[in-house]
């Protein structure tokens, strides 16, 4: 009787390959398990294990030039939201610090860990895509790809983010979310030519739609919207 076939976990494969290419190792994958556990925290509705998988997969695909994906950006994708608390404003910095500490324990050189940390901090998306170092562009585009998703997927995303900010009143959400979306809608969203071609048009349509909903006092996730 033939042995049952097993399907490799793409996240495990990407993680192990990135560590190996940088001269590190994760015995029994304990560090990866801890990273995954962070994305399973109960307060997460969008920035969860599904988002982790999506960003790692997209980053790996976008940076694979034939010799394998960028190990620095794959590891940054793993860590980019490892610390996520909607009540604090330093999630990216805290995630970067955790990356440095844990990658050092995996045997990664300090200079390589610093490159990973810099990419993680860039996912704060401060200054817009036009100020992004070219190396980090694929990661930032993967992180924002949901903005350019199909309308139904975008609406689910918007409702999930609202659920993560349940501590914010509806009134404050209507004004605060609109401010964030206007900044996004007025800027260059995607850092790479491929990202702009694939996502930009749909992203601007989605942002305009949600801004219209907010202006009318409607919040995604309410009453079936």
C-alpha positions as CSV (number, residue, x, y, z in Angstrom):
1,X,0.0,0.0,0.0
2,X,1.5,3.4,-1.0
3,X,2.6,5.8,1.7
4,X,0.2,8.8,2.1
5,X,1.5,11.9,0.5
6,X,2.0,15.0,2.7
7,X,1.8,18.5,1.5
8,X,4.6,20.8,2.8
9,X,3.4,23.9,4.7
10,X,4.5,26.8,2.5
11,X,5.1,29.0,5.6
12,X,7.4,26.3,7.1
13,X,9.2,25.9,3.8
14,X,9.7,29.7,3.4
15,X,10.9,30.1,7.0
16,X,13.3,27.2,6.9
17,X,14.7,28.2,3.5
18,X,15.2,31.8,4.6
19,X,17.0,30.8,7.8
20,X,19.2,28.3,6.0
21,X,20.2,30.9,3.4
22,X,21.3,33.3,6.2
23,X,23.2,30.6,8.1
24,X,20.6,30.1,10.9
25,X,18.4,27.3,12.2
26,X,15.3,26.9,14.3
27,X,15.5,23.7,16.3
28,X,12.1,22.0,16.3
29,X,10.7,25.2,14.7
30,X,10.1,26.6,18.2
31,X,10.6,30.2,17.1
32,X,8.3,29.8,14.1
33,X,5.7,28.2,16.4
34,X,5.9,31.3,18.7
35,X,5.5,33.6,15.7
36,X,2.5,31.7,14.6
37,X,1.0,31.8,18.1
38,X,1.3,35.6,18.1
39,X,-0.8,35.8,14.9
40,X,-3.5,33.6,16.6
41,X,-4.1,36.1,19.5
42,X,-7.9,36.4,20.0
43,X,-8.1,40.1,19.5
44,X,-7.0,39.8,15.9
45,X,-9.6,39.7,13.2
46,X,-7.7,40.7,10.1
47,X,-4.0,40.8,11.2
48,X,-4.1,37.1,11.9
49,X,-2.6,33.8,10.7
50,X,-4.4,34.2,7.3
51,X,-2.7,37.6,6.8
52,X,0.6,36.1,7.8
53,X,0.3,33.4,5.2
54,X,-0.8,35.8,2.5
55,X,2.0,38.3,3.0
56,X,4.7,35.6,3.3
57,X,3.4,33.8,0.1
58,X,3.1,37.0,-1.9
59,X,6.5,38.3,-0.7
60,X,8.2,35.1,-1.5
61,X,6.7,34.9,-5.0
62,X,7.5,38.6,-5.8
63,X,11.2,38.2,-4.8
64,X,12.0,34.9,-6.3
65,X,14.3,35.7,-9.2
66,X,15.2,32.0,-9.8
67,X,17.6,31.6,-7.0
68,X,14.9,31.6,-4.3
69,X,13.0,34.4,-2.5
70,X,14.7,37.1,-0.6
71,X,15.5,35.6,2.8
72,X,15.5,39.0,4.5
73,X,12.1,40.0,3.2
74,X,10.6,36.5,3.9
75,X,11.6,36.8,7.5
76,X,10.4,40.4,7.6
77,X,7.0,39.2,6.3
78,X,6.9,36.6,9.1
79,X,7.6,39.3,11.7
80,X,5.9,42.4,10.3
81,X,2.8,42.1,12.5
82,X,4.1,39.8,15.2
83,X,3.3,42.5,17.7
84,X,-0.2,43.9,16.9
85,X,-2.2,45.8,19.5
86,X,-4.6,48.4,18.1
87,X,-4.2,50.4,21.3
88,X,-0.5,51.2,20.8
89,X,1.3,53.1,18.1
90,X,4.6,51.3,18.0
91,X,3.7,47.9,16.7
92,X,6.2,47.9,13.9
93,X,9.0,49.0,16.1
94,X,8.1,46.4,18.7
95,X,7.9,43.7,16.0
96,X,11.3,44.7,14.6
97,X,12.8,44.5,18.1
98,X,11.3,41.0,18.6
99,X,12.7,40.0,15.2
100,X,16.2,41.0,16.1
101,X,16.1,39.2,19.4
102,X,14.7,35.9,18.1
103,X,16.7,35.8,14.9
104,X,19.9,36.3,16.9
105,X,18.8,33.2,19.0
106,X,18.5,31.3,15.7
107,X,22.1,32.2,14.8
108,X,21.4,34.9,12.3
109,X,24.2,37.5,11.9
110,X,23.5,40.9,13.5
111,X,23.8,42.7,10.1
112,X,21.2,40.4,8.5
113,X,18.9,40.7,11.5
114,X,19.1,44.5,11.2
115,X,18.1,44.3,7.5
116,X,15.1,42.2,8.5
117,X,14.2,44.7,11.3
118,X,14.5,47.7,8.9
119,X,12.1,46.0,6.5
120,X,9.6,45.3,9.3
121,X,9.7,48.9,10.5
122,X,9.0,50.0,6.9
123,X,5.6,48.3,7.0
124,X,4.4,51.3,9.1
125,X,4.0,52.8,5.6
126,X,5.2,56.2,6.8
127,X,5.9,58.6,4.0
128,X,4.2,56.6,1.2
129,X,5.4,54.2,-1.4
130,X,7.6,56.8,-3.2
131,X,10.0,57.0,-0.2
132,X,10.4,53.3,0.1
133,X,13.8,51.7,-0.5
134,X,13.5,49.5,-3.6
135,X,14.5,46.4,-1.7
136,X,11.5,46.6,0.7
137,X,8.9,47.3,-2.0
138,X,7.6,43.8,-2.6
139,X,6.9,43.3,1.2
140,X,5.0,46.6,1.4
141,X,3.0,45.8,-1.7
142,X,2.1,42.3,-0.2
143,X,1.0,44.0,3.0
144,X,-1.3,46.4,1.2
145,X,-2.5,43.9,-1.5
146,X,-5.9,43.6,0.3
147,X,-6.7,47.2,-0.7
148,X,-6.7,46.1,-4.3
149,X,-8.8,42.9,-3.7
150,X,-12.2,42.1,-5.1
151,X,-15.0,44.2,-3.6
152,X,-16.3,41.4,-1.3
153,X,-12.9,40.7,0.0
154,X,-12.2,44.3,0.7
155,X,-15.5,44.7,2.6
156,X,-14.6,41.7,4.8
157,X,-11.2,43.3,5.4
158,X,-12.8,46.6,6.4
159,X,-15.2,44.9,8.7
160,X,-12.4,42.9,10.3
161,X,-10.3,45.9,11.0
162,X,-13.3,47.7,12.5
163,X,-13.7,44.6,14.8
164,X,-10.1,45.0,15.9
165,X,-10.8,48.5,16.9
166,X,-13.9,47.7,18.8
167,X,-12.7,49.9,21.7
168,X,-13.1,53.0,19.5
169,X,-16.6,54.6,19.4
170,X,-18.5,54.6,16.1
171,X,-18.2,58.4,15.9
172,X,-14.4,58.4,16.4
173,X,-14.1,55.5,13.9
174,X,-16.1,57.3,11.2
175,X,-13.7,60.3,11.4
176,X,-10.5,58.5,12.2
177,X,-10.9,55.8,9.5
178,X,-11.8,58.4,6.9
179,X,-8.6,60.4,7.7
180,X,-6.5,57.3,7.2
181,X,-8.2,56.4,4.0
182,X,-7.9,59.9,2.5
183,X,-4.2,59.8,3.1
184,X,-4.0,56.5,1.3
185,X,-6.3,57.6,-1.5
186,X,-4.2,60.7,-2.1
187,X,-0.9,59.0,-2.3
188,X,1.0,56.4,-4.2
189,X,-0.1,53.1,-2.6
190,X,2.2,50.6,-4.2
191,X,6.0,50.6,-4.3
192,X,6.8,48.4,-7.3
193,X,5.6,48.6,-10.9
194,X,4.1,45.1,-10.6
195,X,2.1,46.2,-7.5
196,X,0.8,49.3,-9.1
197,X,-0.2,47.4,-12.2
198,X,-1.9,44.6,-10.3
199,X,-3.6,46.5,-7.4
200,X,-3.7,50.3,-7.8
201,X,-6.8,50.8,-9.8
202,X,-8.9,48.4,-7.7
203,X,-7.5,49.8,-4.5
204,X,-8.5,53.4,-5.4
205,X,-12.0,52.2,-6.3
206,X,-12.3,50.4,-2.9
207,X,-11.0,53.3,-1.0
208,X,-13.4,55.7,-2.7
209,X,-16.3,53.3,-1.9
210,X,-15.5,53.0,1.8
211,X,-15.0,56.8,2.1
212,X,-18.5,57.2,0.6
213,X,-19.8,54.8,3.2
214,X,-18.1,56.6,6.0
215,X,-19.4,60.0,4.8
216,X,-22.9,58.6,4.9
217,X,-22.4,57.3,8.5
218,X,-22.2,53.7,7.5
219,X,-19.6,51.2,8.9
220,X,-18.5,48.0,7.2
221,X,-19.7,44.9,8.9
222,X,-23.0,46.4,10.1
223,X,-26.4,45.3,8.7
224,X,-24.8,43.0,6.1
225,X,-22.7,45.7,4.5
